Amino acid sequence: MYRAFRRSVAAALLASAVLAHGPTFAAGAPDQEAASKSAPLAKELVDLLVKNKITSVAARDPIERDRFIAALFYPGQLMVITGKYAVPVLLDEKISFDKYMDVYVALNGAAVPESKIFIEDQFANGIVVTKNTPFDSWVVGEKATLFDGNYRKAKLSRDEYRKLMADADQQYAKLLELLIAEAKTVKGL
């Protein structure tokens, strides 16, 4: 009887730890939100979008002048796309008139395919590994990577998967910085 009691207490403690630390703890991963470069930036962008009462934002890449970045925010989800656009002046005009959704749609439909990167940040909390919940995805051209912690399913070694995730997180952070800079110039509705 005492052994059964100890097991139930241990199970309750484990369950409370899993609930307290969320899905990344359950996946056996360290607290990745704390280590993620994109996590605080995703939160900052979402806060700016909510403050300005807008659901999308877009910017031009200052280094690659024919590359644009756009984000669409639904409560709890941030979708970001970047890619080169054949006629940059058209998207520049849309950005100058705060027609960010038009830029997002244009990039989804007409960005140069091999230059396109699409990030689906399921909880608008940066790129983190989650299991058994909606997980973030990273699509470069036609190749999609799901950050669900299953590196074998992605046909990668554990180290390759971690490197890909770290690189994606770093690149996502740079895109978020550009979007934040633009969002700070927006006058809310």
C-alpha positions as CSV (number, residue, x, y, z in Angstrom):
1,M,0.0,0.0,0.0
2,Y,2.8,2.4,0.9
3,R,4.5,1.6,-2.5
4,A,1.3,2.5,-4.4
5,F,1.0,5.7,-2.4
6,R,4.6,6.7,-3.3
7,R,4.0,5.9,-7.0
8,S,0.8,8.1,-7.0
9,V,2.7,11.0,-5.3
10,A,5.6,10.6,-7.8
11,A,3.2,10.6,-10.7
12,A,1.4,13.7,-9.3
13,L,4.7,15.5,-8.9
14,L,5.8,14.6,-12.4
15,A,2.5,15.8,-13.9
16,S,2.7,19.1,-12.0
17,A,6.3,19.6,-13.2
18,V,5.2,18.9,-16.8
19,L,2.3,21.3,-16.5
20,A,4.4,24.0,-14.9
21,H,7.2,23.8,-17.5
22,G,5.0,23.3,-20.6
23,P,5.6,21.1,-23.6
24,T,9.3,21.7,-24.0
25,F,10.0,20.2,-20.6
26,A,7.7,17.3,-21.5
27,A,9.8,16.7,-24.6
28,G,12.9,16.4,-22.5
29,A,14.4,19.6,-23.9
30,P,15.8,22.4,-21.9
31,D,13.8,25.6,-21.5
32,Q,14.2,26.6,-25.1
33,E,12.2,29.8,-24.9
34,A,14.8,31.2,-22.6
35,A,17.6,30.2,-25.1
36,S,15.7,31.2,-28.2
37,K,16.8,34.4,-29.8
38,S,13.5,34.8,-31.6
39,A,11.3,34.3,-28.5
40,P,11.6,37.8,-27.0
41,L,11.4,39.4,-30.5
42,A,8.2,37.5,-31.4
43,K,6.7,38.7,-28.1
44,E,7.8,42.3,-28.8
45,L,6.3,42.2,-32.4
46,V,3.0,40.8,-31.2
47,D,2.8,43.4,-28.5
48,L,3.4,46.2,-31.1
49,L,0.8,44.7,-33.4
50,V,-1.8,44.5,-30.6
51,K,-1.0,48.0,-29.4
52,N,-1.4,49.4,-32.9
53,K,-4.5,47.3,-33.5
54,I,-3.1,45.8,-36.7
55,T,-2.8,42.1,-37.8
56,S,0.0,42.4,-40.3
57,V,3.3,44.3,-40.9
58,A,5.9,44.2,-43.7
59,A,9.3,45.6,-44.4
60,R,12.0,45.7,-47.1
61,D,15.3,44.1,-46.4
62,P,17.9,46.9,-46.1
63,I,20.7,44.6,-47.5
64,E,19.0,42.6,-50.2
65,R,17.0,45.4,-51.7
66,D,14.7,43.0,-53.7
67,R,13.8,40.9,-50.6
68,F,10.8,41.7,-48.4
69,I,9.5,40.4,-45.2
70,A,5.8,40.3,-44.0
71,A,4.0,38.9,-41.0
72,L,0.5,38.0,-40.3
73,F,-0.8,37.7,-36.7
74,Y,-3.7,35.7,-35.5
75,P,-4.2,35.5,-31.7
76,G,-1.6,32.9,-30.7
77,Q,0.0,32.4,-34.1
78,L,2.5,34.4,-36.1
79,M,3.2,33.6,-39.7
80,V,6.2,35.3,-41.3
81,I,7.2,35.1,-45.0
82,T,10.2,36.5,-46.7
83,G,11.3,36.3,-50.3
84,K,12.7,38.2,-53.3
85,Y,10.1,40.0,-55.4
86,A,10.6,40.7,-59.2
87,V,9.1,44.2,-59.1
88,P,10.3,45.7,-55.7
89,V,8.8,49.1,-56.4
90,L,5.2,47.7,-56.2
91,L,5.8,46.3,-52.7
92,D,7.6,49.5,-51.6
93,E,4.5,51.5,-52.5
94,K,2.3,49.1,-50.5
95,I,4.6,49.4,-47.5
96,S,4.6,53.2,-47.8
97,F,0.8,53.2,-47.6
98,D,0.8,50.6,-44.7
99,K,-0.9,48.0,-46.9
100,Y,1.0,45.2,-45.2
101,M,-1.6,42.5,-45.8
102,D,-1.2,43.1,-49.6
103,V,2.6,42.6,-49.2
104,Y,2.0,39.3,-47.3
105,V,-0.3,38.1,-50.0
106,A,2.0,39.1,-52.8
107,L,5.0,37.3,-51.2
108,N,2.9,34.2,-50.7
109,G,1.9,34.1,-54.3
110,A,4.6,35.7,-56.3
111,A,7.9,35.7,-54.4
112,V,10.8,34.0,-56.3
113,P,10.3,30.4,-55.2
114,E,13.9,29.5,-54.4
115,S,14.2,32.7,-52.3
116,K,11.1,32.1,-50.2
117,I,11.1,31.3,-46.5
118,F,7.9,30.7,-44.5
119,I,7.8,30.5,-40.7
120,E,4.8,29.3,-38.9
121,D,5.3,30.3,-35.2
122,Q,2.4,28.4,-33.6
123,F,2.3,30.2,-30.2
124,A,4.0,33.4,-31.4
125,N,6.8,32.6,-28.9
126,G,9.7,32.2,-31.3
127,I,11.1,28.9,-32.6
128,V,11.0,26.3,-30.0
129,V,10.6,22.5,-30.0
130,T,7.2,21.2,-28.9
131,K,5.8,17.7,-28.9
132,N,2.2,16.6,-28.9
133,T,1.0,20.2,-29.5
134,P,1.0,22.4,-32.6
135,F,4.6,22.9,-33.5
136,D,6.6,25.5,-35.4
137,S,7.6,24.9,-39.0
138,W,10.3,26.4,-41.2
139,V,9.9,26.1,-45.0
140,V,12.7,27.1,-47.3
141,G,11.8,26.9,-50.9
142,E,10.1,23.5,-51.1
143,K,11.8,21.9,-48.0
144,A,9.8,21.9,-44.8
145,T,11.1,21.2,-41.4
146,L,8.8,20.7,-38.4
147,F,10.2,21.6,-35.0
148,D,8.5,18.8,-33.2
149,G,11.7,17.3,-31.8
150,N,11.6,14.3,-34.1
151,Y,14.9,14.6,-35.9
152,R,14.6,11.0,-37.2
153,K,11.4,11.8,-39.0
154,A,13.2,14.8,-40.6
155,K,15.9,12.3,-41.7
156,L,18.6,14.3,-39.9
157,S,21.0,13.5,-37.1
158,R,20.3,15.0,-33.7
159,D,23.2,17.5,-34.3
160,E,22.0,18.4,-37.8
161,Y,18.5,19.0,-36.4
162,R,19.8,21.2,-33.6
163,K,22.0,23.2,-36.0
164,L,19.1,23.7,-38.4
165,M,16.9,24.8,-35.6
166,A,19.6,27.2,-34.2
167,D,20.1,28.6,-37.7
168,A,16.4,29.0,-38.3
169,D,16.0,30.7,-34.9
170,Q,18.8,33.2,-35.7
171,Q,17.5,34.0,-39.1
172,Y,13.9,34.3,-37.8
173,A,15.2,36.7,-35.1
174,K,16.8,38.9,-37.8
175,L,13.5,39.0,-39.7
176,L,11.6,39.9,-36.6
177,E,14.0,42.8,-35.9
178,L,13.2,44.3,-39.3
179,L,9.5,43.8,-38.8
180,I,9.7,45.4,-35.3
181,A,11.5,48.4,-36.7
182,E,8.6,48.9,-39.2
183,A,5.9,48.2,-36.6
184,K,7.3,51.0,-34.5
185,T,6.6,53.5,-37.3
186,V,3.0,52.5,-37.6
187,K,0.3,54.8,-36.2
188,G,-2.4,52.6,-34.8
189,L,-6.0,52.6,-35.9
